[in-house]
Amino acid sequence: MQLRSRKTIISLATGVVFLVIAAGTYAWYFGFATIAIVEALYTSKQVPIVRKVPVHLRDSALTQTPGRKVAFCGYDFDVPWSDLNDSKTKPSPTKRVMYFDSGLVVAVTCIPPRTFVNTFLSEGKITPEDFRQVYGDDALQSDYALTRLMLETTPNKITIRTRPKDASATLAMLIVKSLAIPPADSGMFLLHSDEFDGFQYEDPTLHPKRVLVDLFAPNLSLEFVFLLNHEGASPHLSQSDINRVVQTVHKERTSPAFANASLANPK
């Protein structure tokens, strides 16, 4: 995810996790579930997006137009536009920013595996054993699993019948979500391809300022940011364009870094 500063936000957010959990234990006999409900409702009022969960995409089509194949970080993928401005492209070992003559800007970042998990544990000073006791083992297996746990945490998971320990754990993760989630007013979506699972933040049909895509694999994660208002530009971006990028991400082949590519005639 593109966060204000991934490490800074996670450090701040995870710092509250066990403070909240400890408060829940302390308040065991003082109706902590009720307190947690009030706090969850307050959080959702301040950050309404925490009420949302990722859903499946309605549009699975792929743009068929000719484009360019890009190699980056051991993978290659199609960009379904032929107006990539090579002279403006800014490469680095872990990030590439691509400028298109239409005004579209696409930034892709390569992130080591388990970055979110390791930062969550280290910055929050949480041991894996403590985490498992509160959230179970599955969320520690990958950045995708932990991100999905966070995104699927909502205020309505805390009820008056929720045990104090569970209520405090849910509230803590809800606070993390409120701080760490990227802008997604128009929706969050589940993504799947042959090699990645991930999430999309924002619906391009509703013309957001940007669309962010996180893709997770066992050996690395890729973050795509599609900027739609760079320097006043308003390029067209469709869901099928994004699908084309996501579904063509594969381990790098022998093609050059930039080459013509289309689904009908791949190079």
C-alpha positions as CSV (number, residue, x, y, z in Angstrom):
1,M,0.0,0.0,0.0
2,Q,1.1,3.6,-0.6
3,L,0.9,5.0,2.9
4,R,1.8,8.4,4.3
5,S,4.9,6.5,5.3
6,R,4.3,2.8,5.6
7,K,6.8,2.4,8.4
8,T,5.7,5.5,10.2
9,I,2.0,4.8,10.0
10,I,2.4,1.1,11.1
11,S,4.7,2.2,13.9
12,L,2.0,4.6,15.1
13,A,-0.9,2.3,14.5
14,T,0.6,-0.9,16.1
15,G,1.7,1.2,19.1
16,V,-2.0,1.4,20.0
17,V,-2.7,-2.3,19.5
18,F,-1.6,-3.6,22.9
19,L,-2.5,-0.5,24.7
20,V,-6.1,-1.1,23.6
21,I,-5.9,-4.8,24.3
22,A,-4.5,-4.0,27.8
23,A,-7.3,-1.6,28.4
24,G,-9.7,-4.3,27.4
25,T,-8.2,-6.7,30.0
26,Y,-8.3,-4.0,32.6
27,A,-11.9,-3.2,31.8
28,W,-13.1,-6.8,31.8
29,Y,-15.6,-6.1,34.6
30,F,-16.5,-2.6,33.4
31,G,-18.4,-3.4,30.2
32,F,-15.5,-3.0,27.8
33,A,-17.6,-4.3,24.9
34,T,-19.9,-1.3,25.3
35,I,-16.9,1.0,25.5
36,A,-15.4,-0.6,22.4
37,I,-18.6,-0.2,20.5
38,V,-18.6,3.5,21.3
39,E,-15.0,3.8,20.2
40,A,-15.6,1.9,17.0
41,L,-18.5,4.1,16.1
42,Y,-16.5,7.2,16.8
43,T,-13.7,5.9,14.6
44,S,-16.1,5.1,11.8
45,K,-17.6,8.5,12.0
46,Q,-14.1,10.2,11.8
47,V,-12.9,7.8,9.1
48,P,-16.0,6.4,7.3
49,I,-13.9,4.1,5.0
50,V,-13.3,1.7,7.9
51,R,-16.9,0.5,7.4
52,K,-16.0,-0.8,4.0
53,V,-14.6,-4.2,3.1
54,P,-13.0,-5.3,-0.2
55,V,-15.4,-6.9,-2.7
56,H,-15.0,-8.8,-6.0
57,L,-14.7,-6.8,-9.2
58,R,-17.7,-6.7,-11.4
59,D,-15.6,-6.1,-14.5
60,S,-13.1,-8.8,-15.4
61,A,-12.5,-7.8,-19.0
62,L,-9.0,-6.9,-20.3
63,T,-8.3,-4.1,-22.7
64,Q,-7.2,-5.5,-26.1
65,T,-5.4,-2.5,-27.5
66,P,-1.7,-2.7,-28.4
67,G,0.6,-1.4,-25.6
68,R,4.1,-1.8,-24.2
69,K,5.7,-4.6,-22.2
70,V,7.6,-3.4,-19.2
71,A,10.2,-5.4,-17.3
72,F,10.8,-4.5,-13.6
73,C,12.1,-6.2,-10.5
74,G,12.2,-9.6,-12.0
75,Y,8.7,-9.4,-13.5
76,D,7.2,-8.1,-16.7
77,F,3.7,-6.8,-17.5
78,D,1.8,-4.9,-20.1
79,V,0.8,-1.3,-20.0
80,P,-2.1,-1.0,-22.5
81,W,-1.1,2.3,-23.9
82,S,1.4,3.1,-26.7
83,D,2.2,6.6,-25.7
84,L,4.8,5.8,-23.0
85,N,7.3,8.7,-22.9
86,D,10.7,6.9,-22.5
87,S,12.6,10.2,-21.9
88,K,10.6,11.0,-18.8
89,T,10.6,7.5,-17.3
90,K,12.4,7.5,-14.0
91,P,13.8,4.0,-13.1
92,S,15.5,2.8,-9.9
93,P,16.1,-0.6,-8.5
94,T,12.9,-0.6,-6.5
95,K,10.7,1.9,-8.2
96,R,9.8,3.0,-11.7
97,V,7.7,6.0,-12.6
98,M,6.3,6.0,-16.1
99,Y,4.9,9.1,-17.8
100,F,2.5,8.8,-20.7
101,D,1.8,11.6,-23.2
102,S,-1.9,11.4,-22.3
103,G,-1.0,12.8,-18.8
104,L,-1.3,9.4,-17.1
105,V,1.5,8.6,-14.6
106,V,2.0,5.0,-13.4
107,A,4.4,4.3,-10.5
108,V,5.3,0.8,-9.6
109,T,7.3,-0.2,-6.5
110,C,8.9,-3.5,-5.6
111,I,8.5,-4.4,-1.9
112,P,10.2,-7.4,-0.2
113,P,8.0,-10.1,1.1
114,R,6.6,-9.9,4.6
115,T,7.4,-6.2,4.9
116,F,4.0,-5.4,6.4
117,V,4.1,-8.3,8.8
118,N,7.7,-7.6,10.0
119,T,7.1,-3.9,10.4
120,F,3.8,-4.5,12.2
121,L,5.6,-6.8,14.7
122,S,8.8,-4.8,15.1
123,E,7.4,-1.3,15.3
124,G,4.6,-2.4,17.5
125,K,6.9,-4.3,19.7
126,I,4.7,-7.4,19.4
127,T,6.0,-10.9,19.5
128,P,4.6,-13.4,17.1
129,E,3.3,-15.4,20.0
130,D,1.4,-12.4,21.4
131,F,0.0,-11.7,18.0
132,R,-1.2,-15.3,17.5
133,Q,-2.9,-15.2,20.8
134,V,-4.9,-12.2,19.8
135,Y,-5.4,-12.6,16.0
136,G,-4.5,-16.3,15.2
137,D,-1.7,-17.7,13.1
138,D,-3.1,-17.2,9.6
139,A,-2.5,-13.4,9.5
140,L,1.2,-13.9,10.2
141,Q,1.7,-16.0,7.1
142,S,2.0,-13.2,4.6
143,D,1.5,-9.5,3.9
144,Y,-1.7,-10.4,1.9
145,A,-3.2,-12.3,4.9
146,L,-2.5,-9.5,7.3
147,T,-3.7,-6.8,5.0
148,R,-6.9,-8.8,4.4
149,L,-7.5,-9.2,8.1
150,M,-7.1,-5.4,8.5
151,L,-9.4,-4.5,5.6
152,E,-12.1,-7.0,6.7
153,T,-12.2,-5.5,10.2
154,T,-15.3,-3.4,10.6
155,P,-17.1,-1.7,13.5
156,N,-20.1,-4.1,13.3
157,K,-17.8,-7.0,14.4
158,I,-18.0,-5.6,17.9
159,T,-21.3,-6.3,19.7
160,I,-22.5,-6.2,23.3
161,R,-21.9,-10.0,23.4
162,T,-18.3,-9.8,22.2
163,R,-15.8,-11.0,24.7
164,P,-13.6,-8.1,26.1
165,K,-10.4,-9.6,24.7
166,D,-12.0,-10.0,21.2
167,A,-13.5,-6.6,21.4
168,S,-10.3,-4.9,22.3
169,A,-8.4,-6.8,19.5
170,T,-11.0,-5.8,16.9
171,L,-10.9,-2.2,18.1
172,A,-7.1,-2.1,17.9
173,M,-7.1,-3.5,14.3
174,L,-9.9,-1.0,13.4
175,I,-7.7,1.8,14.5
176,V,-4.8,0.4,12.5
177,K,-7.1,0.3,9.5
178,S,-8.3,3.9,10.0
179,L,-4.6,5.1,9.9
180,A,-3.1,2.8,7.3
181,I,-5.8,2.4,4.6
182,P,-5.2,4.3,1.3
183,P,-7.9,6.5,-0.1
184,A,-10.8,4.3,-1.3
185,D,-14.0,6.4,-1.2
186,S,-15.3,4.8,-4.3
187,G,-14.5,1.2,-3.2
188,M,-12.0,-1.5,-2.4
189,F,-11.7,-4.7,-4.5
190,L,-10.2,-8.1,-4.3
191,L,-7.7,-9.0,-7.1
192,H,-6.4,-12.4,-8.2
193,S,-4.1,-13.5,-11.0
194,D,-2.1,-16.6,-11.7
195,E,0.8,-15.3,-9.6
196,F,-0.6,-12.7,-7.3
197,D,-3.4,-11.9,-4.8
198,G,-4.1,-8.3,-3.9
199,F,-6.4,-5.3,-3.5
200,Q,-7.4,-2.3,-5.6
201,Y,-8.3,1.0,-3.9
202,E,-10.8,3.2,-5.9
203,D,-13.1,2.6,-8.8
204,P,-11.7,4.2,-12.0
205,T,-15.2,4.7,-13.5
206,L,-15.9,7.3,-10.7
207,H,-12.9,9.4,-11.7
208,P,-10.8,9.4,-8.5
209,K,-7.5,11.3,-8.3
210,R,-5.6,8.0,-8.3
211,V,-6.1,4.2,-8.2
212,L,-3.8,2.1,-6.1
213,V,-3.2,-1.6,-6.6
214,D,-1.3,-3.9,-4.2
215,L,-0.2,-7.3,-5.5
216,F,1.2,-9.9,-3.2
217,A,3.3,-13.0,-4.0
218,P,5.4,-15.2,-1.7
219,N,8.6,-13.7,-3.0
220,L,7.7,-10.0,-3.3
221,S,4.9,-7.5,-3.5
222,L,4.3,-4.9,-6.2
223,E,2.5,-1.6,-5.7
224,F,1.0,0.2,-8.7
225,V,-0.2,3.8,-8.4
226,F,-2.2,5.2,-11.4
227,L,-2.2,9.0,-11.1
228,L,-5.1,10.6,-12.9
229,N,-4.5,14.3,-12.1
230,H,-0.8,14.8,-12.5
231,E,-0.2,18.5,-13.4
232,G,-3.8,19.0,-14.2
233,A,-4.1,16.2,-16.7
234,S,-7.2,14.0,-16.7
235,P,-6.4,10.9,-18.8
236,H,-8.9,8.1,-19.2
237,L,-8.3,5.0,-17.2
238,S,-10.7,2.0,-17.3
239,Q,-11.1,-1.0,-15.1
240,S,-10.2,-3.2,-18.1
241,D,-6.9,-1.2,-18.5
242,I,-6.1,-2.0,-14.9
243,N,-7.1,-5.6,-15.3
244,R,-4.7,-5.8,-18.3
245,V,-1.8,-4.7,-16.2
246,V,-2.7,-7.0,-13.3
247,Q,-3.4,-10.1,-15.3
248,T,-0.2,-9.8,-17.4
249,V,2.3,-9.6,-14.5
250,H,4.5,-12.6,-14.7
251,K,8.0,-13.6,-13.9
252,E,10.3,-11.8,-16.3
253,R,11.0,-13.4,-19.7
254,T,13.9,-12.6,-22.0
255,S,12.2,-9.6,-23.7
256,P,13.8,-6.2,-23.4
257,A,12.7,-3.8,-20.7
258,F,10.4,-1.9,-23.1
259,A,8.8,-3.6,-26.1
260,N,5.6,-3.5,-28.1
261,A,3.0,-5.8,-26.6
262,S,-0.7,-6.6,-27.1
263,L,-2.8,-9.5,-26.0
264,A,-3.4,-10.4,-29.7
265,N,0.3,-10.3,-30.6
266,P,2.5,-10.5,-27.5
267,K,6.2,-10.1,-27.8
